[in-house]
Amino acid sequence: MKDKGDGMEKTIKVKGMHCASCGKLVEMAAKEAGGRMLSADYNKSEIRVSVADEKGLEAVKKAIGAEGYAVY
């Protein structure tokens, strides 16, 4: 995890992303939960996200999980 002063960057592993559409859905869920600088990679089963703090990170994980994906 990198601390960028205005937040932190984190890579979240996401189980269940199988295509580009899955990646976009995960990005949209993370963005709606407050994530910024989003980049989902379904080939690697992960999303890079910038959040303000740990609370923001948990909100992003919860939003992704609500879409039916497992986060770890």
Backbone as a printed PyTorch tensor [residue, N CA C, xyz], in Angstrom:
tensor([[[  0.8410,  -1.1650,   0.0000],
         [  0.0000,   0.0000,   0.0000],
         [  0.8930,   1.2370,   0.0000]],

        [[  0.5920,   2.1710,  -0.8710],
         [  1.3460,   3.4220,  -0.9320],
         [  0.5130,   4.5420,  -0.3440]],

        [[  1.1400,   5.3890,   0.4280],
         [  0.4780,   6.5700,   0.9580],
         [  0.8670,   7.7430,   0.0760]],

        [[ -0.1170,   8.3890,  -0.5380],
         [  0.1310,   9.4800,  -1.4750],
         [ -0.1560,  10.8550,  -0.8760]],

        [[ -0.2590,  10.9630,   0.4330],
         [ -0.5350,  12.2500,   1.0340],
         [ -2.0190,  12.5520,   1.0550]],

        [[ -2.6740,  12.4820,  -0.1020],
         [ -4.1030,  12.7390,  -0.1760],
         [ -4.8970,  11.4390,  -0.1310]],

        [[ -4.2470,  10.3790,   0.2380],
         [ -4.9010,   9.0770,   0.3170],
         [ -3.8780,   7.9740,   0.1660]],

        [[ -4.3670,   6.8030,  -0.1460],
         [ -3.4630,   5.6760,  -0.3370],
         [ -3.8980,   4.8700,  -1.5450]],

        [[ -2.9240,   4.2560,  -2.1940],
         [ -3.1980,   3.3850,  -3.3240],
         [ -3.1340,   1.9470,  -2.8290]],

        [[ -4.0560,   1.1430,  -3.3070],
         [ -4.1390,  -0.2440,  -2.8610],
         [ -4.5390,  -1.1320,  -4.0300]],

        [[ -3.9680,  -2.3190,  -4.0830],
         [ -4.3950,  -3.3270,  -5.0380],
         [ -5.2850,  -4.3020,  -4.2930]],

        [[ -6.4830,  -4.4830,  -4.7990],
         [ -7.4470,  -5.3910,  -4.1880],
         [ -7.6230,  -6.5770,  -5.1330]],

        [[ -7.4470,  -7.7690,  -4.6160],
         [ -7.7000,  -8.9820,  -5.3900],
         [ -9.2070,  -9.2060,  -5.4430]],

        [[ -9.7240,  -9.5070,  -6.6270],
         [-11.1540,  -9.6870,  -6.8340],
         [-11.3890, -11.0220,  -7.5370]],

        [[-12.0270, -11.9330,  -6.8570],
         [-12.3310, -13.2420,  -7.4400],
         [-13.6500, -13.1660,  -8.1940]],

        [[-13.6660, -13.6840,  -9.4170],
         [-14.9030, -13.7370, -10.1940],
         [-14.9290, -12.8340, -11.4010]],

        [[-13.9330, -11.9840, -11.5820],
         [-13.8730, -11.1550, -12.7950],
         [-13.3670, -12.0260, -13.9390]],

        [[-14.1910, -12.1660, -14.9910],
         [-13.8230, -13.0530, -16.0930],
         [-13.6870, -12.3380, -17.4330]],

        [[-14.0780, -11.0590, -17.4880],
         [-14.0500, -10.3530, -18.7670],
         [-13.9610,  -8.8510, -18.5330]],

        [[-13.8460,  -8.1040, -19.6160],
         [-13.7410,  -6.6470, -19.5240],
         [-14.9990,  -6.0350, -18.9090]],

        [[-16.1520,  -6.6140, -19.1880],
         [-17.3970,  -6.1010, -18.6080],
         [-17.3970,  -6.2610, -17.0910]],

        [[-16.8700,  -7.3770, -16.6120],
         [-16.7350,  -7.5680, -15.1670],
         [-15.8310,  -6.4850, -14.5810]],

        [[-14.7270,  -6.2010, -15.2600],
         [-13.8050,  -5.1610, -14.8040],
         [-14.4690,  -3.8090, -14.7060]],

        [[-15.2850,  -3.4690, -15.7100],
         [-15.9860,  -2.1790, -15.6970],
         [-17.0000,  -2.1240, -14.5570]],

        [[-17.6940,  -3.2260, -14.3160],
         [-18.6670,  -3.2760, -13.2250],
         [-17.9750,  -3.0700, -11.8780]],

        [[-16.8340,  -3.7200, -11.6980],
         [-16.0670,  -3.5690, -10.4670],
         [-15.5690,  -2.1330, -10.3270]],

        [[-15.0860,  -1.5420, -11.4130],
         [-14.6360,  -0.1400, -11.3760],
         [-15.7800,   0.7870, -10.9880]],

        [[-16.9530,   0.5870, -11.5790],
         [-18.1000,   1.4520, -11.2720],
         [-18.5070,   1.3250,  -9.8100]],

        [[-18.5230,   0.1030,  -9.2870],
         [-18.8850,  -0.0990,  -7.8840],
         [-17.8780,   0.6040,  -6.9670]],

        [[-16.5930,   0.4600,  -7.2840],
         [-15.5530,   1.0960,  -6.4710],
         [-15.6540,   2.6150,  -6.5330]],

        [[-15.9270,   3.1370,  -7.7170],
         [-16.0480,   4.5900,  -7.8800],
         [-17.2320,   5.1320,  -7.0880]],

        [[-18.3580,   4.4310,  -7.1480],
         [-19.5430,   4.8690,  -6.4050],
         [-19.3000,   4.8520,  -4.9000]],

        [[-18.3690,   4.0070,  -4.4550],
         [-18.0420,   3.9210,  -3.0210],
         [-16.9570,   4.9150,  -2.6200]],

        [[-16.4830,   5.7270,  -3.5660],
         [-15.5030,   6.7560,  -3.2320],
         [-14.0880,   6.4910,  -3.7150]],

        [[-13.8720,   5.3940,  -4.4190],
         [-12.5420,   5.0990,  -4.9520],
         [-12.1900,   6.0320,  -6.1060]],

        [[-10.9030,   6.3040,  -6.2510],
         [-10.4100,   7.1560,  -7.3450],
         [ -9.2800,   6.4300,  -8.0610]],

        [[ -8.8890,   6.9490,  -9.2200],
         [ -7.7740,   6.3910, -10.0060],
         [ -7.9260,   4.8760, -10.1360]],

        [[ -9.0310,   4.4560, -10.7150],
         [ -9.3790,   3.0460, -10.7840],
         [ -8.7930,   2.3810, -12.0080]],

        [[ -8.3470,   1.1610, -11.8300],
         [ -7.8310,   0.3720, -12.9290],
         [ -8.0400,  -1.1040, -12.6150]],

        [[ -9.0910,  -1.6910, -13.1970],
         [ -9.3680,  -3.1110, -12.9820],
         [ -8.6860,  -3.9200, -14.0810]],

        [[ -8.1260,  -5.0490, -13.7080],
         [ -7.4840,  -5.9600, -14.6610],
         [ -8.0550,  -7.3520, -14.4100]],

        [[ -8.9880,  -7.7540, -15.2850],
         [ -9.6250,  -9.0520, -15.0660],
         [ -8.6650, -10.2120, -15.2920]],

        [[ -7.6260, -10.0170, -16.1000],
         [ -6.6320, -11.0770, -16.3090],
         [ -5.8590, -11.3870, -15.0310]],

        [[ -5.6170, -10.3550, -14.2250],
         [ -4.8980, -10.5270, -12.9650],
         [ -5.8370, -10.6740, -11.7720]],

        [[ -7.1360, -10.5360, -12.0200],
         [ -8.1520, -10.5900, -10.9550],
         [ -7.8700,  -9.5650,  -9.8690]],

        [[ -7.6400,  -8.3080, -10.2870],
         [ -7.3650,  -7.2650,  -9.3020],
         [ -7.8020,  -5.8990,  -9.7970]],

        [[ -7.9460,  -4.9820,  -8.8580],
         [ -8.2410,  -3.5850,  -9.1590],
         [ -7.2950,  -2.7190,  -8.3370]],

        [[ -6.7240,  -1.7060,  -8.9740],
         [ -5.9200,  -0.6880,  -8.2740],
         [ -6.8530,   0.4720,  -7.9920]],

        [[ -6.8150,   0.9500,  -6.7730],
         [ -7.7130,   2.0160,  -6.3700],
         [ -7.0130,   2.9510,  -5.3940]],

        [[ -7.3710,   4.1980,  -5.4500],
         [ -6.8860,   5.1860,  -4.4950],
         [ -8.0570,   5.5780,  -3.6020]],

        [[ -7.8260,   5.5250,  -2.2990],
         [ -8.8570,   5.8720,  -1.3230],
         [ -8.2630,   6.8130,  -0.2830]],

        [[ -9.1270,   7.4900,   0.4340],
         [ -8.6700,   8.4610,   1.4280],
         [ -8.0410,   7.7810,   2.6470]],

        [[ -8.6280,   6.6610,   3.0790],
         [ -8.1740,   6.0140,   4.3110],
         [ -8.6890,   4.5810,   4.3680]],

        [[ -8.4400,   3.9060,   5.4820],
         [ -8.8810,   2.5140,   5.6540],
         [-10.4050,   2.3890,   5.5780]],

        [[-11.1000,   3.3800,   6.0980],
         [-12.5650,   3.3630,   6.0410],
         [-13.0380,   3.3860,   4.5880]],

        [[-12.3800,   4.1920,   3.7710],
         [-12.7050,   4.2470,   2.3470],
         [-12.4010,   2.9420,   1.6490]],

        [[-11.2970,   2.3150,   2.0280],
         [-10.9190,   1.0260,   1.4520],
         [-11.9760,  -0.0250,   1.7740]],

        [[-12.4400,  -0.0550,   3.0060],
         [-13.4730,  -1.0210,   3.3950],
         [-14.7730,  -0.7590,   2.6470]],

        [[-15.1060,   0.5130,   2.4080],
         [-16.3230,   0.8470,   1.6520],
         [-16.2200,   0.3370,   0.2160]],

        [[-15.0450,   0.4710,  -0.3910],
         [-14.8320,  -0.0100,  -1.7520],
         [-14.9560,  -1.5320,  -1.7910]],

        [[-14.3310,  -2.2050,  -0.8470],
         [-14.4110,  -3.6690,  -0.7980],
         [-15.8610,  -4.1340,  -0.6310]],

        [[-16.5960,  -3.4560,   0.2290],
         [-17.9890,  -3.8110,   0.4690],
         [-18.8180,  -3.6140,  -0.8040]],

        [[-18.5890,  -2.5270,  -1.5190],
         [-19.3290,  -2.2430,  -2.7480],
         [-19.0380,  -3.2860,  -3.8220]],

        [[-17.7870,  -3.6930,  -3.9310],
         [-17.4190,  -4.7290,  -4.9000],
         [-18.0830,  -6.0540,  -4.5130]],

        [[-18.0630,  -6.3770,  -3.2390],
         [-18.7060,  -7.5910,  -2.7550],
         [-20.2090,  -7.5940,  -3.0100]],

        [[-20.8320,  -6.4220,  -2.9060],
         [-22.2730,  -6.3110,  -3.1380],
         [-22.6380,  -6.6140,  -4.5840]],

        [[-21.6630,  -6.5040,  -5.4840],
         [-21.9000,  -6.8380,  -6.8920],
         [-21.7190,  -8.3270,  -7.1620]],

        [[-21.3760,  -9.0950,  -6.1390],
         [-21.2620, -10.5290,  -6.2780],
         [-19.8400, -11.0590,  -6.4500]],

        [[-18.8520, -10.2020,  -6.2540],
         [-17.4510, -10.6090,  -6.3820],
         [-16.8570, -10.7880,  -4.9910]],

        [[-15.9250, -11.7130,  -4.8740],
         [-15.2340, -11.9240,  -3.6040],
         [-13.9580, -11.0870,  -3.6070]],

        [[-13.7180, -10.3580,  -2.5370],
         [-12.4940,  -9.5580,  -2.4100],
         [-11.6120, -10.1730,  -1.3440]],

        [[-10.2930, -10.0990,  -1.6080],
         [ -9.3290, -10.6310,  -0.6310],
         [ -8.0190,  -9.9180,  -0.7760]]])
